[in-house]
Each structure stands twice: as C-alpha cells, then as structure tokens.
Amino acid sequence: MDAGRAKTIGKFIALILRHQPGELGLSMDGEGWVELEPFCEGMARKFGIARVELLELIERDAKSRYRIEGGRIRASQGHSLSVDLGLAPQEPPAELYHGTKLSALASILANGLDKRGRTHVHLSLDVETARQVAARRKGESVILAVAASAMHDGGHAFHLSENGVWLTGHVPPQFISQLI
C-alpha cells in the first residue's frame, strides 16, 4: 500500500475509533471498544481494503495507537467521546513534555493546557516525541516542559495509556515552562 493511501486510511481509523464510530454505523461501548468484524466490513466498504491488509496497517502503526482484543478494537487515547479506558492513576516522572504551536504559547502560559475537545491532555515522556507531535501542527512550534511530579504531588491525576502517552485532565500554568 502506498504511503498516501495508508495515511488517508489511518486518519479515518482515528476518526472512527476516537470520535465518530457512527460514520461506519458502529456503536462504541463505554470503554471505547467497537466490534472488530463490523469495523473491518465498514472499512472494506469505504476503502476497498481487505481485512488482512487493514489489520496489517493497524499492527504496523508506529505509534501503537490501537488495541485489538477479544474480537474488538479501540484507540489507546485521544477520544473526544466520553470513554473509560480503565487506566489506573500512576505517578508520573518528574517532567513530561508537550509540543504545540508557538501561536498558542501566550494562551497556554496564561491558562494552562486544556484538553479542549478531548478527554485528556496528552503529554510525552521525551522531548523528541513532543517535537514530532508539534511538527504535525501548522506554524512554528514550541516544546513545553510540564512539572508532572509537582502536579501529582499537588493532587493532579495522571494515567499512562497503553501506547506510552501520559494523560491528565488539565495542566495549570504554574507547572509549565517553555523548553524550546
């Protein structure tokens, strides 16, 4: 499969499993799962992609964004729909990182990082991953350091998604510093 087609299909998978399962006539349960077979059938109708090719695309996803288990599939994080991923609170490392647009910096430093239309703020374990996230956004980017351990000590909950993304509800501005 060529890279352009893989990217188009990948974006649609994210749309379905994070935001709009109804686009394929699917129902999502409270933990974010949809039935795998109807998902594969819907993708085949939409893109003419064979089940085996679709599953290979999902398995090769460099960010491990999806999980298949017991005849179901779900996104590991990034939902705009209310789901309970069943992740236990965890103590984060001292510092985590967030990549964003430079044009958003003043607002972030004044108001903090908000989850916006998602269920969580996403934070990266390392600067390079945050840099890759920021590169997907248009415009000049900036990497922010988040004092995660201090936040945790102050009562803020953190969760670690199945694919290594740290999640929290909001990052107040006093825990944010501009890194790069």
N, C-alpha and C positions, 0 to 999 in steps of 0.2 A: 504494500500500500504506500502511495507517495505521501510525503510529509504534509502537503496541503490538505489532502483528504483526511489524514489521521488527525490533524489539528481541528478541522471542522467537526468531525465526529466526536472528538474529545470534548470540545466545547458544548456540544449538545448533550453528551453524557452528564456533564456537570450541571447543565440546566435542569435536566430531568431529576437527577439524584440529589440536588441541593435545593431546587426552587420550584419546579413546575412538573411534578410527575403526571399531572393531568394532560399534559401535551401529548403523551402516548397512551392516555386512557388508563393510567396506573393509579393505584392507591398506595400511599405511604403510611406505614404504621407509626406509632408514637416514638419508636426508636430509630426512625429513618430508613427502615428496610422496605424494599419493594420486591415482589416475586420475580425471580430471575427469568423464567421462561417467557412470561408476557413482556418483560423488558426486552429480551432478545428478539422476540417476534416484532415488537414495535420498532426496534432499530432496523430490523430487516426490511420492514415496510417503508420506513423513512429513507434509508440509505442504500438498500440492496446489499447489505453486509451479511455475510454468513455468520452463524453463531460462533464457529470456531475462530474466525478472523476477529470478531468483536471481543471474544474472551482473551485472545492473544494481545489485542490492543490494550485492554484493561490491565492485564497481567504485566505488560511491559511499561506501564505508566511510570515514568521516572520518579514521580512524587508519591507513588503508592497511595493515591487519593481514594481508592475504592476497596471495599472488602466484600468478598463473596463467601457466604457461609450458609449451609443448610438449605440450599435452593433459593437463597435470597441475596440481594446486593444492596449496598448503601455507600454513601460518601462518608469518609472519615471525619470531615469537618466542613465548614463553610455554608451551612444551611441558612436560608432565610426563613424557612418554616420552623415552627417550634417542635424540636425533637429532643429526646433524652438519649444521648449516646451511651449512657451507663458508665461514664468515666468517673472514677473516684478522684476526689481532690488530692493533689500532690504538692509537695514542697518544691518550688522551682529552684533553678540555680540562681546565683547572686544576680546575674544580669542576663537579660534577653534583649532581642533586637526587633525593630520594626522598620521596614522600608516603605517610603511613601513619596509623594510629590513635594518638591520644595514649596510650591504654591500653597500647600496645606499647612506648612510649618507654623505660621503665626497662630492659626486657629488651634492647632494641636497643643502648642505651648501654653495657650490661654485656657483651653477647655479640657485637655487630655485627649486620649484616644478613645473614641466611641465605637461600639460595634456596628453602628449605623443600621443597615437593613439585615444584618446577620445576627446569629445567636451569640457570637463571641468576637472579641478582638483576637486576632491571630498574631502570635509572636514567634520569632525564630530563635533557635539555640545559638546560631553563629551569624557573624556579620555577612559572610558570603551568601548565605541563603536569603537574608534580608535584602541584600543587594539584588539578587535575582528577582525577588518579589517586586522591588521598586522598579526594576527595568521593564516590567510589564505595563507600567503606567506611563501615560504620555507626559512629556515635560521633564525638566531636570529633577533628579531625585535626591533624597536625603535619607540617611540611616539614623534612626533614633535608638538610643540605649535606654532600657527600662530597668529600674532598680527593683527587680522582681522579688528578691528576698526581703527587701524592706517593705514592699507592698504586702507580701504574705504575712510578715510579722505584724502588719497593721490590720490584718483581718480579711484581706482580699483573697478569694479562692482562685486557684489555678488548676487546670486539668491538662493532661498530656494526651493528645489524640493518638490514634493507632499508628499514624504515619509520622509522628515526631513533632507536630506543631503544638506549641503551647497556647492554651486558650484561657481567657479571662473575660469578665463582663465589661470592665472599663478600666482604663489606666489614667488616674488623676495626674494633672500636670506636674505636681511636685516630684513625681517618680520618673520623669522623662528628661533626658538630656540629649542635645544634638551631638551625634558622634561624627558624622561625615557630611 
